[in-house]
Amino acid sequence: KQWYQRRVAITAGKESHVSLRSRLYNVESEGRELTVTAEASPIQHSSMSGTLEEVKIEDERLKAARTTFGVHAVKLYQSYYQDHLGPDQTILTFKQSVSLLTQLDFKYYGDGKYPLSHYLRECVGTANMVSFPNFVQAISMSLNKPIPLGFKEGFEDMDLDHNDRLDTKEVFNMMKKVSDSSYSWADVEDFLDSMDLDSDGKMDYAEMLKAFYFTDD
């Protein structure tokens, strides 16, 4: 937790995404848009293959996630992200991510003017792939509830195999590097077990946010 607090403190001095996006938008030619064409197909989710009542419940969950942005909302968006992965695919492409964001009705930056695809491109640079932490970072910006960058960067530093999951070894190695305290393997296992909401033995990004960011959720 101390490491994350230091990480967030480092990024706190950076110019906010809101002010940066506003400045970039203002210097562009009026009416100019640099966007990625997203497919207009209706949103698909495993829960939407059920009855009309089940689809209605899922729609209500999506509405609630927009108004109450917390760990449960992040978990919901994570399930949509995972549902859109193809066979043998572990991470969405940039085009897939923009398409899914569009289907979830996240098309613009928080001010309603700047295309969200611009911000997502700045998150991933020239890479063609978008990890879930970058995906949900874009959502938080669209909702005007930005997650401090230190959380995403810290998670990416620990995720050595880039599978969007932290195992015991990854957390243990990082804690040894950044903490003055002496943690045992059992300490790390107990910590992960307490944060493991889906009982898969690992910590995903939503669970990390639950531990260090959405502490009141």
Secondary structure, DSSP 8 states (H G I E B T S, - for coil): -HHHHHHHHHHHTS--HHHHHHHHHHHS-TT--------------GGGGS-HHHHHHHHHHHHHHHHS-SHHHHHHHHHHHHHT--TT--SEEHHHHHHHHHHTT--B-TTSSSBHHHHHHHHHTT-SEE-HHHHHHHHHHHTT----HHHHHHHHHH-TT-SSEE-HHHHHHHHHHH-SS---HHHHHHHHHHH-TT-SSSEEHHHHHHHHT-TT-
